[in-house]
Amino acid sequence: MDLKNQRVLVVGLARSGVAAAKLLHKKGAQVVANDASPRESLRSAIETLQPLGIPVVSDGHPFTLLDSVSLIVKNPGIPYHMPLIAEALARSIPIITEVELAFQSTTAPIIGITGSNGKTTTTTLVGAMFLEADIPARVAGNIGLPLSEAVLTAQDETVLIVELSSFQLQGTSEFRPRIATVLNLYPAHLDYHGSFEAYARAKENICTRQGPMDRLILNMDNEHVRHFADHSRAKVAWFSRLAPVPCGVYAYENHIYVREAEGVEPICLLSIDKIQLPGSHNLENILAATATAFYAGVPIDAITATLQTFRGVEHRLEYVRSVNGVDYYNDSKATNPKAALSAIRALDKPLVVLLGGLERGDDLKELSDGMRGCVKAVIALGQSRERMADAARQASVPNVHIAASFAEAVALAAGAAQRGDAVLLSPAAASWDQFKSFEERGSIFKELVNKL
């Protein structure tokens, strides 16, 4: 991508926007950065970009920014119907996300990992396997380090292991990872994409441009994911926790096996009892990570060593502490009902669950059915508290409380729990009604628990 002396507008100055602006500057583009936030809140971004000669336009999105612009790099979270973006589309100005910019700016091999749930755990686990094998790699993308920032310093031989959201993938035009892994697909982010079909199409961008020399790793157990094989020219491998697969990684009789190709005898890697992560959903993540690392060339001994030591990621079914015989778990990353249901199923003890957050109108029936018989109390909070409470009542949960604040929710949960129970923060909703991020929500939960 030759952008030398081209005027490029970066819209949205979260960390990925700043990284994109720096990369564009390095490529010789005339960069203008824009964010609707007040200038005072953009101080860090301004201090980074102004020494590079990159002007920052704050406090709105004036249409005059589009004059003479050759390209827009958009923050993934900004919807395409936002007025400035809609006007750019009307003017036929190309719009990409930071991931596409980074891809077109590096020759380093890329592993892309996406799905509705489990992306961060799987991506982190793959990175740990590369580290164990002493193979140069960097974990980037939706997980924290923007891909544009990673490619600024990555060597040609550095493997970039990238967590990818549907928001990021929708804004790609040439993105083509050497290995693409799709974990699962459930209705999510419908407020952004408009329909499940549009959401699925965005996810498919991870594999539609792959070629015969690339590898596509798919979840055999997910009906929607299986169809991705019809939209890619890559070599397909599978993972499954339910049955053996013709090519890939699977769980069978309490062991994990890998079958390199069809017709090849499978190799037993290890007993599932030796794995540290709890829950069937984490077994799915483990199988996906194992397949990804295996087909990327990570030795089997490094894979198995990592599986026996990896204990998970912060805010993903994270054990916090035990108070008076009650275990507390932080699963703040459960931002949709399916993720919360996975956490509920993973803990084999009576549960007090904190549910609720940003109201998105998600269907709660499956979550309600999953609470029946195993959840003894629900503390509902946030914008969606009334619907979460109704879902709990429909499941005949014995005790349902509505909290006026997050601190009250934790106190109510502690009061409802008895020795041998577990208190689980697994909101089944995004955090933005009360918090900046799910990380902030989880951190505050841990602070409150540590004060009990």
Sine and cosine of phi, psi and omega as CSV:
sin_phi,cos_phi,sin_psi,cos_psi,sin_omega,cos_omega
0.00,0.00,0.94,-0.34,-0.01,-1.00
-1.00,-0.06,0.95,-0.30,-0.03,-1.00
-0.90,-0.43,0.23,0.97,-0.04,-1.00
-0.85,0.53,0.82,-0.58,0.01,-1.00
0.91,0.41,0.18,0.98,0.08,-1.00
-1.00,0.07,0.62,-0.79,0.03,-1.00
-0.99,0.11,0.87,-0.49,-0.05,-1.00
-0.83,-0.56,0.74,-0.68,0.01,-1.00
-0.97,-0.25,0.80,-0.60,0.10,-1.00
-0.98,-0.22,0.87,-0.50,-0.04,-1.00
-0.94,-0.33,0.88,-0.47,-0.04,-1.00
0.99,-0.17,0.90,-0.43,-0.11,-0.99
-0.92,-0.38,0.65,0.76,0.27,-0.96
-0.93,0.36,-0.08,-1.00,-0.13,-0.99
-0.84,0.53,-0.62,0.78,-0.02,-1.00
-0.93,0.37,-0.54,0.84,0.03,-1.00
-0.92,0.39,-0.68,0.74,0.04,-1.00
-0.90,0.45,-0.68,0.73,0.02,-1.00
-0.89,0.46,-0.65,0.76,0.03,-1.00
-0.89,0.45,-0.67,0.74,0.01,-1.00
-0.88,0.47,-0.66,0.75,0.03,-1.00
-0.90,0.44,-0.67,0.74,0.00,-1.00
-0.92,0.39,-0.66,0.75,0.03,-1.00
-0.88,0.47,-0.65,0.76,0.03,-1.00
-0.88,0.48,-0.67,0.74,0.02,-1.00
-0.89,0.45,-0.51,0.86,-0.01,-1.00
-0.99,0.11,0.02,1.00,0.09,-1.00
1.00,0.02,0.21,0.98,0.01,-1.00
-0.98,0.21,0.41,-0.91,0.15,-0.99
-1.00,0.00,0.98,-0.20,-0.19,-0.98
-0.99,-0.14,0.69,-0.73,0.19,-0.98
-0.83,-0.56,0.74,-0.67,-0.02,-1.00
-0.94,-0.34,0.60,-0.80,-0.07,-1.00
-0.62,-0.78,0.65,-0.76,0.09,-1.00
-0.48,-0.88,0.63,-0.78,-0.05,-1.00
-0.97,0.23,-0.18,0.98,-0.05,-1.00
-0.93,0.37,0.41,-0.91,0.08,-1.00
-0.86,0.51,0.52,-0.85,-0.09,-1.00
-0.86,0.51,-0.59,0.81,-0.03,-1.00
-0.88,0.48,-0.60,0.80,-0.03,-1.00
-0.98,0.21,-0.15,0.99,0.00,-1.00
-0.97,-0.22,0.28,0.96,-0.12,-0.99
-0.82,0.57,-0.70,0.71,-0.04,-1.00
-0.89,0.45,-0.70,0.72,0.01,-1.00
-0.90,0.44,-0.67,0.74,-0.01,-1.00
-0.90,0.44,-0.67,0.74,0.00,-1.00
-0.90,0.43,-0.47,0.88,0.04,-1.00
-0.98,0.19,-0.65,0.76,-0.18,-0.98
-1.00,-0.01,-0.55,0.84,-0.07,-1.00
-0.88,0.48,-0.64,0.77,0.05,-1.00
-0.88,0.48,-0.33,0.94,0.04,-1.00
-1.00,0.01,0.00,1.00,-0.02,-1.00
0.98,0.18,0.35,0.94,-0.01,-1.00
-0.99,-0.13,0.92,-0.39,0.02,-1.00
-0.95,0.32,0.56,-0.83,0.01,-1.00
-0.88,-0.47,0.87,-0.49,0.04,-1.00
-0.98,-0.19,0.86,-0.51,-0.09,-1.00
-0.90,-0.43,-0.03,-1.00,0.14,-0.99
0.88,0.48,0.55,0.83,0.05,-1.00
0.60,-0.80,0.03,-1.00,-0.01,-1.00
-0.78,-0.62,0.96,0.28,-0.02,-1.00
-0.91,0.41,0.64,-0.77,-0.03,-1.00
-0.91,0.42,-0.35,0.93,0.01,-1.00
-0.89,0.46,-0.32,0.95,0.05,-1.00
-0.88,0.47,-0.39,0.92,-0.08,-1.00
-0.99,0.15,-0.21,0.98,-0.05,-1.00
-0.89,0.46,0.80,-0.60,0.05,-1.00
0.90,0.43,0.27,0.96,-0.01,-1.00
-0.99,0.15,0.73,-0.68,0.03,-1.00
-1.00,-0.05,-0.41,0.91,-0.10,-1.00
-0.37,-0.93,0.56,-0.83,0.13,-0.99
-0.88,-0.48,0.75,-0.66,0.16,-0.99
-0.96,-0.29,0.92,-0.39,-0.17,-0.99
-0.98,-0.22,0.66,-0.75,0.17,-0.99
-0.85,0.52,0.74,-0.67,-0.08,-1.00
-0.83,0.55,-0.53,0.85,-0.06,-1.00
-0.97,0.22,-0.21,0.98,0.01,-1.00
-0.98,0.19,0.84,-0.54,-0.05,-1.00
-0.95,0.32,0.40,-0.92,-0.04,-1.00
-0.96,0.29,-0.25,0.97,0.04,-1.00
-1.00,0.02,-0.02,1.00,0.10,-1.00
-0.85,0.52,0.70,-0.71,-0.17,-0.99
-0.77,0.64,-0.70,0.71,-0.02,-1.00
-0.90,0.44,-0.67,0.74,-0.01,-1.00
-0.93,0.36,-0.65,0.76,0.04,-1.00
-0.88,0.48,-0.64,0.77,0.03,-1.00
-0.92,0.39,-0.63,0.78,0.04,-1.00
-0.89,0.45,-0.65,0.76,0.05,-1.00
-0.89,0.45,-0.65,0.76,0.02,-1.00
-0.90,0.44,-0.49,0.87,0.03,-1.00
-1.00,0.01,0.06,1.00,0.01,-1.00
0.89,0.46,0.54,0.84,0.09,-1.00
-0.99,0.13,0.81,-0.59,0.01,-1.00
-0.87,0.50,0.66,-0.75,0.00,-1.00
-0.78,-0.62,0.82,-0.58,0.05,-1.00
-0.76,-0.65,0.19,-0.98,0.13,-0.99
-0.99,-0.17,0.19,-0.98,-0.05,-1.00
-0.87,0.50,-0.51,0.86,0.01,-1.00
-0.90,0.44,-0.69,0.73,0.03,-1.00
-0.90,0.44,-0.68,0.73,0.05,-1.00
-0.85,0.52,-0.72,0.69,-0.02,-1.00
-0.90,0.44,-0.68,0.73,0.00,-1.00
-0.85,0.52,-0.68,0.74,-0.03,-1.00
-0.98,0.22,0.02,1.00,-0.05,-1.00
-0.90,-0.43,0.18,0.98,-0.05,-1.00
-0.60,-0.80,0.43,-0.90,0.14,-0.99
-0.95,-0.31,0.04,1.00,0.01,-1.00
-0.92,0.38,0.59,-0.81,0.03,-1.00
-0.92,0.39,0.63,-0.77,-0.05,-1.00
-0.87,-0.50,0.74,-0.68,0.19,-0.98
-0.95,-0.31,0.85,-0.53,0.00,-1.00
-0.95,-0.30,0.72,-0.70,-0.03,-1.00
-0.78,-0.62,0.81,-0.59,0.01,-1.00
-0.63,-0.77,0.09,-1.00,-0.03,-1.00
0.44,-0.90,0.17,-0.98,0.02,-1.00
-0.97,0.25,-0.62,0.78,-0.02,-1.00
-0.68,-0.73,0.49,-0.87,0.11,-0.99
1.00,-0.02,0.05,1.00,-0.09,-1.00
-0.88,0.47,-0.74,0.67,-0.10,-1.00
-0.92,0.39,-0.70,0.71,0.03,-1.00
-0.87,0.50,-0.72,0.69,-0.03,-1.00
-0.91,0.42,-0.71,0.70,-0.01,-1.00
-0.89,0.46,-0.69,0.72,0.02,-1.00
-0.89,0.45,-0.65,0.76,0.00,-1.00
-0.91,0.42,-0.67,0.74,0.07,-1.00
-0.87,0.49,-0.69,0.73,0.04,-1.00
-0.86,0.51,-0.63,0.78,0.02,-1.00
-0.91,0.41,-0.57,0.82,0.04,-1.00
-0.92,0.39,-0.65,0.76,0.07,-1.00
-0.90,0.44,-0.66,0.75,0.02,-1.00
-0.89,0.46,-0.69,0.72,0.02,-1.00
-0.87,0.50,-0.57,0.82,-0.02,-1.00
-1.00,0.07,-0.02,1.00,-0.01,-1.00
0.86,0.50,0.63,0.78,0.08,-1.00
-0.98,-0.20,0.79,-0.61,-0.03,-1.00
-0.86,0.52,0.84,-0.55,-0.03,-1.00
-0.38,-0.92,0.40,-0.92,0.09,-1.00
-0.69,-0.72,0.68,-0.74,0.07,-1.00
-1.00,-0.06,0.76,-0.65,-0.12,-0.99
-0.48,-0.88,-0.07,-1.00,0.05,-1.00
0.99,-0.14,-0.65,-0.76,-0.06,-1.00
-0.91,0.41,-0.14,0.99,-0.09,-1.00
-0.99,0.15,-0.24,0.97,0.02,-1.00
0.51,-0.86,-0.84,0.54,0.01,-1.00
-0.99,0.11,0.91,-0.42,0.01,-1.00
-0.86,0.51,0.60,-0.80,-0.01,-1.00
-0.88,0.48,-0.58,0.82,0.03,-1.00
-0.88,0.48,-0.57,0.82,0.03,-1.00
-0.95,0.31,-0.61,0.79,0.00,-1.00
-0.91,0.42,-0.65,0.76,-0.07,-1.00
-0.96,0.29,-0.30,0.96,0.04,-1.00
-0.88,0.48,-0.51,0.86,-0.09,-1.00
-0.86,-0.51,-0.09,1.00,-0.06,-1.00
-0.95,0.32,0.68,-0.73,0.12,-0.99
-0.99,0.16,0.26,-0.97,-0.04,-1.00
-0.86,0.50,-0.49,0.87,-0.05,-1.00
-1.00,-0.03,-0.06,1.00,0.00,-1.00
-0.96,0.27,0.82,-0.57,0.04,-1.00
-0.99,0.12,0.80,-0.60,0.02,-1.00
-0.99,-0.16,0.91,-0.41,-0.04,-1.00
-0.98,-0.20,0.93,-0.36,-0.29,-0.96
-0.88,-0.48,0.85,-0.52,0.18,-0.98
-0.99,0.16,0.75,-0.66,-0.12,-0.99
-0.79,-0.61,0.79,-0.62,0.07,-1.00
-1.00,-0.05,0.23,-0.97,0.07,-1.00
-0.90,0.44,-0.54,0.84,0.03,-1.00
-0.88,0.48,-0.70,0.71,-0.01,-1.00
-0.92,0.38,-0.67,0.74,-0.07,-1.00
-0.94,0.33,-0.51,0.86,-0.01,-1.00
-0.88,0.47,-0.50,0.86,-0.04,-1.00
-1.00,-0.06,0.51,0.86,0.02,-1.00
-0.93,-0.36,0.49,-0.87,0.01,-1.00
-0.78,-0.62,-0.46,0.89,0.01,-1.00
-0.79,-0.61,-0.10,1.00,-0.09,-1.00
-0.78,0.62,0.79,-0.62,-0.08,-1.00
-0.51,-0.86,1.00,-0.06,0.03,-1.00
-0.96,0.27,0.51,-0.86,0.07,-1.00
-0.89,0.46,-0.64,0.77,0.07,-1.00
-0.79,-0.61,0.77,-0.64,0.07,-1.00
-0.87,-0.50,0.76,-0.65,0.00,-1.00
-0.85,-0.53,0.79,-0.61,0.01,-1.00
-0.89,-0.45,0.89,-0.46,-0.16,-0.99
-0.99,0.16,-0.74,0.67,-0.08,-1.00
-0.17,-0.99,0.17,-0.99,0.01,-1.00
-0.50,-0.87,0.90,-0.43,0.05,-1.00
-0.72,-0.70,0.34,-0.94,0.04,-1.00
-0.84,0.55,0.84,-0.55,0.00,-1.00
-0.36,-0.93,0.43,-0.90,0.07,-1.00
0.81,0.58,0.56,0.83,-0.02,-1.00
-0.94,0.34,-0.38,0.93,0.08,-1.00
-0.91,0.41,-0.46,0.89,0.00,-1.00
-1.00,0.02,-0.74,0.68,-0.13,-0.99
-1.00,0.03,-0.39,0.92,0.05,-1.00
1.00,-0.07,-0.50,0.87,0.01,-1.00
-0.35,-0.94,0.33,-0.94,0.06,-1.00
-0.90,0.43,-0.59,0.81,0.00,-1.00
-0.88,0.47,-0.68,0.73,0.03,-1.00
-0.92,0.39,-0.62,0.79,0.06,-1.00
-0.87,0.49,-0.71,0.70,0.01,-1.00
-0.90,0.43,-0.63,0.78,0.02,-1.00
-0.89,0.46,-0.62,0.78,0.04,-1.00
-0.89,0.46,-0.70,0.72,0.02,-1.00
-0.89,0.46,-0.60,0.80,-0.04,-1.00
-0.89,0.45,-0.33,0.95,0.03,-1.00
-0.87,0.49,-0.25,0.97,0.02,-1.00
-0.95,0.33,-0.35,0.94,-0.13,-0.99
-0.76,-0.66,-0.17,0.99,-0.13,-0.99
-0.93,0.37,-0.37,0.93,0.00,-1.00
-0.97,-0.24,0.12,0.99,0.06,-1.00
-0.94,0.35,0.43,-0.90,0.01,-1.00
-0.91,-0.42,-0.03,-1.00,-0.07,-1.00
-0.88,0.47,-0.36,0.93,0.00,-1.00
-1.00,0.00,-0.09,1.00,0.01,-1.00
-1.00,-0.03,0.17,-0.99,-0.04,-1.00
-0.82,-0.57,0.72,-0.70,0.06,-1.00
-0.88,-0.48,0.83,-0.55,-0.05,-1.00
-0.92,-0.39,0.85,-0.52,-0.16,-0.99
-0.80,-0.60,0.44,-0.90,0.02,-1.00
-1.00,0.09,0.95,-0.32,-0.01,-1.00
-0.89,0.45,-0.41,0.91,-0.10,-0.99
-1.00,0.09,-0.12,0.99,-0.05,-1.00
-0.94,-0.34,0.90,-0.44,-0.09,-1.00
-0.84,0.54,-0.69,0.73,-0.05,-1.00
-0.92,0.39,-0.61,0.80,-0.03,-1.00
-0.94,0.34,-0.60,0.80,-0.01,-1.00
-0.82,0.57,-0.56,0.83,-0.04,-1.00
-0.93,0.36,-0.29,0.96,0.02,-1.00
-0.87,0.48,-0.46,0.89,-0.01,-1.00
-0.88,0.47,-0.42,0.91,0.00,-1.00
-0.98,0.19,-0.15,0.99,-0.11,-0.99
-0.89,-0.46,0.32,0.95,-0.03,-1.00
-0.60,-0.80,0.53,-0.85,0.07,-1.00
-1.00,-0.08,0.05,1.00,-0.04,-1.00
-0.96,0.29,0.33,-0.94,0.14,-0.99
-0.95,0.32,0.77,-0.63,-0.11,-0.99
-0.98,-0.18,0.71,-0.70,0.21,-0.98
-0.82,-0.58,0.36,-0.93,-0.12,-0.99
-0.83,-0.56,0.32,-0.95,0.24,-0.97
-0.71,-0.71,0.51,-0.86,-0.04,-1.00
-0.41,-0.91,0.66,-0.75,0.13,-0.99
-0.99,-0.16,0.03,1.00,-0.08,-1.00
-0.95,-0.31,-0.47,0.88,-0.09,-1.00
-0.33,-0.94,0.36,-0.93,0.09,-1.00
-0.87,0.50,0.50,-0.86,0.01,-1.00
-0.89,-0.45,0.44,-0.90,-0.02,-1.00
-0.92,0.39,-0.45,0.90,-0.02,-1.00
-0.41,-0.91,0.88,-0.47,-0.01,-1.00
0.67,-0.75,-0.58,-0.81,-0.12,-0.99
-0.78,-0.62,0.65,-0.76,-0.04,-1.00
-0.47,-0.88,0.32,-0.95,0.09,-1.00
-0.98,-0.22,0.70,-0.71,0.00,-1.00
-0.44,-0.90,0.80,-0.60,0.02,-1.00
0.75,0.66,0.76,0.64,0.11,-0.99
0.91,0.41,0.40,0.92,0.08,-1.00
-0.72,-0.69,0.34,-0.94,0.07,-1.00
-0.96,-0.29,0.75,-0.66,-0.02,-1.00
-0.85,-0.53,0.47,-0.88,0.14,-0.99
-0.81,-0.59,0.75,-0.66,0.09,-1.00
-0.88,-0.48,0.94,-0.34,-0.17,-0.99
-0.89,0.46,-0.62,0.78,-0.03,-1.00
-0.43,-0.90,0.27,-0.96,0.02,-1.00
-0.87,0.49,0.69,-0.72,0.01,-1.00
1.00,0.06,-0.13,0.99,0.00,-1.00
-1.00,-0.04,0.62,-0.78,0.03,-1.00
-0.91,0.42,0.69,-0.72,0.02,-1.00
-0.95,0.32,0.44,-0.90,0.06,-1.00
-0.94,-0.35,0.77,-0.64,0.07,-1.00
-0.99,0.15,0.84,-0.54,-0.04,-1.00
-1.00,0.06,-0.80,0.60,-0.03,-1.00
-0.15,-0.99,0.22,-0.97,0.09,-1.00
-0.97,0.23,0.63,-0.78,0.04,-1.00
-0.89,0.45,-0.44,0.90,0.02,-1.00
-0.88,0.47,-0.38,0.93,-0.02,-1.00
-1.00,0.09,-0.08,1.00,-0.04,-1.00
-1.00,0.07,0.62,-0.78,-0.11,-0.99
-1.00,0.06,-0.46,0.89,-0.10,-0.99
-0.98,0.21,0.75,-0.66,0.02,-1.00
-1.00,0.06,0.39,-0.92,0.17,-0.99
0.99,-0.16,0.60,-0.80,0.01,-1.00
-0.91,0.41,-0.54,0.84,0.02,-1.00
-0.92,0.40,-0.56,0.83,0.06,-1.00
-0.96,0.29,-0.48,0.88,0.12,-0.99
-0.89,0.46,-0.65,0.76,0.07,-1.00
-0.87,0.50,-0.70,0.71,0.04,-1.00
-0.89,0.46,-0.64,0.77,0.00,-1.00
-0.90,0.44,-0.69,0.72,0.02,-1.00
-0.90,0.45,-0.67,0.74,0.02,-1.00
-0.90,0.44,-0.71,0.70,0.00,-1.00
-0.90,0.44,-0.64,0.77,0.01,-1.00
-0.89,0.46,-0.71,0.70,0.02,-1.00
-0.89,0.45,-0.68,0.73,-0.02,-1.00
-0.88,0.47,-0.76,0.65,-0.01,-1.00
-0.91,0.41,-0.65,0.76,-0.04,-1.00
-0.87,0.49,-0.75,0.66,-0.03,-1.00
-0.97,0.25,-0.22,0.98,0.12,-0.99
-1.00,0.05,-0.08,1.00,0.06,-1.00
0.99,-0.14,0.18,0.98,0.06,-1.00
-0.96,0.29,0.77,-0.64,-0.02,-1.00
-0.87,0.49,0.51,-0.86,-0.06,-1.00
-0.88,0.48,-0.60,0.80,-0.02,-1.00
-0.91,0.42,-0.55,0.83,0.06,-1.00
-0.94,0.34,-0.60,0.80,0.03,-1.00
-0.90,0.43,-0.76,0.65,-0.05,-1.00
-0.93,0.37,-0.59,0.81,0.05,-1.00
-0.88,0.47,-0.66,0.75,0.00,-1.00
-0.92,0.39,-0.66,0.75,-0.02,-1.00
-0.88,0.47,-0.46,0.89,-0.03,-1.00
-1.00,0.04,-0.08,1.00,-0.02,-1.00
-0.83,-0.56,-0.37,0.93,-0.09,-1.00
-0.95,0.32,0.81,-0.59,-0.10,-1.00
-0.92,-0.39,0.10,0.99,0.10,-0.99
0.93,-0.37,-0.15,-0.99,-0.12,-0.99
-0.82,-0.58,0.56,-0.83,0.01,-1.00
-0.83,0.56,0.65,-0.76,0.05,-1.00
0.97,0.26,0.10,0.99,0.07,-1.00
-0.89,-0.46,1.00,-0.08,-0.04,-1.00
0.72,0.70,0.75,0.66,-0.08,-1.00
-1.00,0.04,0.84,-0.55,0.08,-1.00
-0.94,0.35,0.78,-0.63,-0.04,-1.00
-0.99,-0.14,-0.88,0.47,0.04,-1.00
-0.13,-0.99,0.13,-0.99,0.09,-1.00
-0.92,-0.40,0.76,-0.66,0.00,-1.00
-0.79,-0.61,0.88,-0.47,0.01,-1.00
0.81,0.58,0.64,0.77,0.04,-1.00
0.99,0.16,0.12,0.99,0.02,-1.00
-0.94,-0.33,0.81,-0.59,0.03,-1.00
-1.00,0.05,0.68,-0.73,-0.01,-1.00
-0.91,-0.41,0.76,-0.66,-0.03,-1.00
-0.82,-0.57,0.71,-0.71,0.02,-1.00
-0.97,-0.25,0.96,-0.30,0.05,-1.00
-0.85,-0.52,0.73,0.68,-0.06,-1.00
-0.86,0.51,-0.41,0.91,0.00,-1.00
-0.94,0.35,-0.19,0.98,0.03,-1.00
-0.95,0.30,1.00,0.08,-0.10,-1.00
-0.99,-0.15,0.18,0.98,0.10,-0.99
-0.55,-0.83,0.30,-0.95,-0.08,-1.00
-0.86,0.50,-0.60,0.80,-0.02,-1.00
-0.89,0.46,-0.66,0.75,0.01,-1.00
-0.91,0.42,-0.66,0.75,0.02,-1.00
-0.90,0.43,-0.64,0.77,0.02,-1.00
-0.89,0.46,-0.62,0.78,0.04,-1.00
-0.88,0.48,-0.66,0.75,0.01,-1.00
-0.92,0.38,-0.66,0.75,0.02,-1.00
-0.87,0.49,-0.66,0.75,-0.01,-1.00
-0.95,0.32,-0.38,0.92,-0.08,-1.00
-0.98,0.21,-0.42,0.91,-0.10,-0.99
-0.98,-0.22,0.91,-0.42,-0.11,-0.99
-1.00,-0.06,0.91,0.40,0.06,-1.00
-0.30,-0.95,0.28,-0.96,0.03,-1.00
-0.86,0.51,0.68,-0.73,-0.16,-0.99
-0.87,-0.50,0.63,-0.77,0.27,-0.96
-0.93,-0.37,0.88,-0.47,-0.16,-0.99
-0.91,-0.41,0.74,-0.67,0.13,-0.99
-1.00,-0.06,0.90,-0.45,-0.07,-1.00
-0.84,-0.55,0.60,-0.80,0.15,-0.99
0.83,-0.55,0.43,-0.90,-0.01,-1.00
0.08,-1.00,-0.68,-0.73,0.00,-1.00
-0.89,0.45,0.75,-0.66,0.00,-1.00
-0.99,0.14,0.88,-0.47,0.03,-1.00
-0.86,-0.51,0.01,1.00,0.00,-1.00
0.97,0.24,0.39,0.92,-0.02,-1.00
-0.89,0.45,0.52,-0.85,0.11,-0.99
-0.95,0.31,0.84,-0.54,-0.09,-1.00
-0.96,-0.27,0.14,0.99,-0.09,-1.00
-0.89,0.46,-0.73,0.68,-0.02,-1.00
-0.90,0.45,-0.64,0.77,0.06,-1.00
-0.89,0.45,-0.70,0.72,0.02,-1.00
-0.86,0.50,-0.73,0.68,0.00,-1.00
-0.88,0.47,-0.60,0.80,-0.03,-1.00
-0.95,0.32,-0.37,0.93,0.01,-1.00
-0.98,0.18,-0.36,0.93,-0.11,-0.99
-0.87,0.49,0.84,-0.54,0.10,-0.99
1.00,0.04,-0.25,0.97,-0.03,-1.00
-0.84,-0.53,-0.28,0.96,0.03,-1.00
-0.97,-0.25,0.86,-0.51,-0.04,-1.00
-1.00,-0.03,-0.37,0.93,0.01,-1.00
-0.42,-0.91,0.57,-0.82,0.10,-0.99
-0.82,-0.57,0.75,-0.66,0.13,-0.99
-0.95,-0.30,0.93,-0.36,-0.06,-1.00
-0.99,-0.13,0.68,-0.73,-0.06,-1.00
-0.53,-0.85,0.17,-0.99,0.07,-1.00
0.98,0.20,-0.12,-0.99,-0.03,-1.00
-0.84,0.54,-0.59,0.80,-0.10,-1.00
-1.00,-0.05,0.29,0.96,-0.14,-0.99
-0.87,0.50,-0.65,0.76,-0.04,-1.00
-0.92,0.40,-0.68,0.73,0.02,-1.00
-0.93,0.37,-0.60,0.80,0.06,-1.00
-0.90,0.43,-0.66,0.75,0.03,-1.00
-0.90,0.44,-0.66,0.75,0.03,-1.00
-0.89,0.45,-0.66,0.75,0.03,-1.00
-0.88,0.48,-0.63,0.78,0.02,-1.00
-0.92,0.38,-0.67,0.74,0.01,-1.00
-0.90,0.43,-0.62,0.78,0.03,-1.00
-0.90,0.43,-0.43,0.90,0.05,-1.00
-1.00,0.04,0.09,1.00,-0.03,-1.00
0.86,0.50,0.56,0.83,0.13,-0.99
-0.89,0.45,0.80,-0.61,-0.14,-0.99
-0.87,0.49,-0.61,0.79,-0.07,-1.00
-0.79,-0.62,0.85,-0.52,0.02,-1.00
-0.79,-0.61,0.83,-0.55,-0.01,-1.00
-0.82,-0.57,0.55,-0.84,0.10,-1.00
-0.94,-0.35,0.82,-0.57,-0.06,-1.00
-0.99,-0.15,0.62,-0.78,0.02,-1.00
-0.99,0.10,-0.30,0.95,-0.01,-1.00
-0.51,-0.86,0.24,-0.97,0.01,-1.00
-0.92,0.39,-0.66,0.75,0.02,-1.00
-0.89,0.46,-0.66,0.75,0.03,-1.00
-0.91,0.43,-0.60,0.80,0.01,-1.00
-0.87,0.49,-0.70,0.71,0.01,-1.00
-0.91,0.41,-0.65,0.76,0.02,-1.00
-0.90,0.43,-0.67,0.74,0.04,-1.00
-0.90,0.44,-0.64,0.77,0.02,-1.00
-0.89,0.45,-0.70,0.71,0.02,-1.00
-0.88,0.48,-0.60,0.80,0.01,-1.00
-0.95,0.31,-0.46,0.89,-0.03,-1.00
-1.00,0.07,-0.27,0.96,-0.10,-1.00
-1.00,-0.02,0.55,-0.84,0.07,-1.00
-0.85,-0.53,0.26,-0.97,0.02,-1.00
-0.78,0.63,0.74,-0.67,-0.02,-1.00
1.00,-0.09,-0.17,0.99,0.04,-1.00
-1.00,0.02,0.09,-1.00,0.15,-0.99
-0.74,-0.67,0.63,-0.78,0.13,-0.99
-0.98,-0.22,0.81,-0.59,-0.10,-0.99
-0.83,-0.56,0.89,-0.45,0.22,-0.98
-1.00,0.08,0.96,-0.27,0.05,-1.00
-0.58,-0.81,0.99,0.16,-0.33,-0.95
-0.91,0.41,-0.38,0.93,-0.07,-1.00
0.88,0.47,0.41,0.91,-0.05,-1.00
-0.36,-0.93,0.43,-0.90,0.08,-1.00
-0.92,0.39,0.26,-0.97,-0.16,-0.99
-0.99,-0.14,-0.13,0.99,-0.28,-0.96
-0.95,0.32,-0.08,1.00,0.07,-1.00
-0.96,0.28,-0.46,0.89,-0.04,-1.00
-0.77,-0.64,-0.31,0.95,-0.13,-0.99
-0.73,-0.68,0.29,-0.96,0.04,-1.00
-0.95,0.30,-0.48,0.88,-0.10,-1.00
-0.28,-0.96,0.23,-0.97,0.09,-1.00
-0.91,0.41,-0.47,0.88,0.03,-1.00
-0.90,0.44,-0.70,0.71,0.02,-1.00
-0.89,0.45,-0.68,0.73,0.02,-1.00
-0.86,0.51,-0.72,0.70,0.00,-1.00
-0.91,0.41,-0.63,0.77,0.00,-1.00
-0.91,0.41,-0.64,0.76,0.02,-1.00
-0.92,0.38,-0.62,0.79,0.07,-1.00
-0.85,0.53,-0.72,0.70,-0.01,-1.00
-0.90,0.43,-0.63,0.78,0.05,-1.00
-0.87,0.49,-0.69,0.72,-0.01,-1.00
-0.92,0.39,-0.64,0.76,0.02,-1.00
-0.91,0.42,-0.64,0.77,-0.02,-1.00
-0.94,0.34,-0.21,0.98,0.06,-1.00
-1.00,-0.06,-0.14,0.99,-0.03,-1.00
-0.92,0.39,0.00,0.00,0.00,0.00
